[in-house]
Amino acid sequence: PILFQNTSNLEDPLIFKKAMVHLMLEVYASKNNYDKELFKKLISGIIESPDLRWGMKVQDFFVQPQPDFSYQNEYFAASPIFIKRTIDKRQKHYLYSDKEANDLLKETLIHKLKIAGIKVNDFCIRFNENDKDARTSKVAYNGIGNKANICSVLIEGDNTLKQFAWNVGLGNSTGIGFGAIQ
């Protein structure tokens, strides 16, 4: 995690904090999780220039090792999972209860895997239909209300896939804080 100073004037400082963490992880993961020079350059940039927007400053951070997810199939939403598609020049937001949601969740993860150049065996990913705490949330970002999902997700696949999902997040707009799982 990254610690910030002066987050009081943000609508939701937690979303911004997660966005920064996911941005780091997406850049790292986009290079097959092995581009150590890119990762070092990113960390050096944070150390050399810790000032961010809105008067915030990176105070501290650490890189957490990837857990072994071999035996874990259920993941909880650490931030809302956002799924969107453009249809007829309009944005459609999908909820965990929509029949297309699971297919779109998988489609988005496959797209991210391809961009990162990571090959995995076939897998299954879906919102947990038995999650009694599942709900939706409207999250504002840049004045736009995004309908997102707070629902656990079931992932059946190899450890590499699960680690990738943990690193880059699920769904769309993970670079701004959506889709973190734990």
Number of C-alpha atoms within 10 A of each C-alpha: 13 14 13 20 12 11 17 11 10 12 11 13 14 13 17 19 19 22 21 17 21 26 18 18 21 20 18 22 24 19 16 16 18 11 13 11 10 14 18 12 11 15 16 12 11 17 14 9 11 14 15 12 6 11 12 17 18 16 13 12 14 9 11 7 6 12 10 11 17 14 10 13 13 17 20 18 19 17 23 27 30 27 25 20 13 9 8 7 7 8 11 14 16 22 23 25 15 9 10 11 19 20 13 19 24 18 14 16 21 17 11 21 20 14 13 18 14 17 12 14 8 9 13 12 19 18 23 19 13 9 13 9 8 16 15 16 15 13 17 12 13 5 7 9 11 19 19 25 27 22 25 25 24 17 20 18 19 15 16 17 23 21 16 23 22 20 22 28 27 26 25 20 16 24 21 17 25 28 30 25 20 15
